[in-house]
Amino acid sequence: MRAALLQLTASDDPEANLPRTLAYVDEAAAEGADLILTPEVTNCVSSSREHQKAVLRPEPRDPTLSAMRAAAARHQRWILIGSLALRTADPQGRFANRSILIDPSGAIAARYDKIHMFDVDVSDTETFRESAAYRPGARATVAQTPWGGLGMTVCYDVRFGHLHRMLAQAGAVMLSVPAAFSPVTGAAHWEVLLRARAIETGCFVLAPAQTGQHEASVGRTRRTHGHSMVVAPWGEVLLDAGTHPGVHLCDIDLAEVEAARARVPAIHADRRWDGP
Ligand SMILES: O=C(O)CNC(=O)[C@H](CS)NC(=O)CCC(=O)C(=O)O
């Protein structure tokens, strides 16, 4: 199976971001990718709630989603939109941070709303209150694909190891971790967290990331860590995309999942304790 991770530097303008994303999808399809993955908030990286209110749409009217569904059908490939920021019917006006899997007919195969909100003071200058803008999801999702179960997560979820273990126990052989990681925590934690999740679960970890300096017409600009990554179930880093935007390909042999789990059966046979 050939995966293509699209590393993006999205701005806060969904209309301006879309042509670049679609050009990368075309490139990935031409390179023979079976599954094309994009980062968290593919449509809009913004720090301004007012701006988001003005530019975001609910799922049925989101132009990025419509265009990606058409692209999946045109190329007959699977596409995982790492996430879209979407309007919802939430009475408090909060958005959804929603990961969406599209099948090769262009139909939506699965959805996952990010569960863990990044409400963190990383440093004096880097503070995040994701829960002020987004409504957290409440349901974990393992999507069925031709290559086996795909456990869907988003960004900060990567720090909650039990979610990933649960996804693996529910049948995941791949975990998607689309991200817009902060540069400070990225440098310290990103790779080791992804490798830990892969080793603990015996899953392939597919982690497409936002990278670089994100242009913003409103509010403060943001920087992200980049380093989109694929990690094998034994823990090897198969792909580290560095910090340049673009299409990054990685060939994956799903037989490695059972091989790793047979060598160290921590996810199935040797499990004894499921919490208090
Ligand atoms: O804000 C949006 O529009 C979309 N959401 C994000 O970019 C989120 C919240 S700010 N980013 C993360 O979860 C980074 C986690 C991270 O960096 C860590 O765990 O260290």
The ligand as an SDF file (V2000), in Angstrom:
LIG
                    3D

 20 19  0  0  0  0  0  0  0  0999 V2000
   -6.6200   25.5460   16.4470 O   0  0  0  0  0  0  0  0  0  0  0  0
   -7.0420   25.0220   15.4300 C   0  0  0  0  0  0  0  0  0  0  0  0
   -7.6060   25.6500   14.5060 O   0  0  0  0  0  0  0  0  0  0  0  0
   -6.8640   23.5710   15.2390 C   0  0  0  0  0  0  0  0  0  0  0  0
   -6.3030   22.9480   16.3690 N   0  0  0  0  0  0  0  0  0  0  0  0
   -4.9900   22.8580   16.5890 C   0  0  0  0  0  0  0  0  0  0  0  0
   -4.1360   23.2990   15.8390 O   0  0  0  0  0  0  0  0  0  0  0  0
   -4.6540   22.1680   17.8590 C   0  0  0  0  0  0  0  0  0  0  0  0
   -5.1050   23.0550   18.9750 C   0  0  0  0  0  0  0  0  0  0  0  0
   -4.3200   24.6430   19.0250 S   0  0  0  0  0  0  0  0  0  0  0  0
   -3.2730   21.8530   17.9680 N   0  0  0  0  0  0  0  0  0  0  0  0
   -2.8670   20.8420   18.7220 C   0  0  0  0  0  0  0  0  0  0  0  0
   -3.6460   20.0370   19.2360 O   0  0  0  0  0  0  0  0  0  0  0  0
   -1.3650   20.7590   18.9220 C   0  0  0  0  0  0  0  0  0  0  0  0
   -0.9780   19.7850   19.9990 C   0  0  0  0  0  0  0  0  0  0  0  0
    0.4270   19.9660   20.3910 C   0  0  0  0  0  0  0  0  0  0  0  0
    1.1700   20.7540   19.8410 O   0  0  0  0  0  0  0  0  0  0  0  0
    0.9290   19.1670   21.5220 C   0  0  0  0  0  0  0  0  0  0  0  0
    0.2700   18.1880   21.9590 O   0  0  0  0  0  0  0  0  0  0  0  0
    2.0290   19.4740   21.9880 O   0  0  0  0  0  0  0  0  0  0  0  0
  1  2  2  0
  2  3  1  0
  2  4  1  0
  4  5  1  0
  5  6  1  0
  6  7  2  0
  6  8  1  0
  8  9  1  0
  8 11  1  0
  9 10  1  0
 11 12  1  0
 12 13  2  0
 12 14  1  0
 14 15  1  0
 15 16  1  0
 16 17  2  0
 16 18  1  0
 18 19  2  0
 18 20  1  0
M  END
$$$$
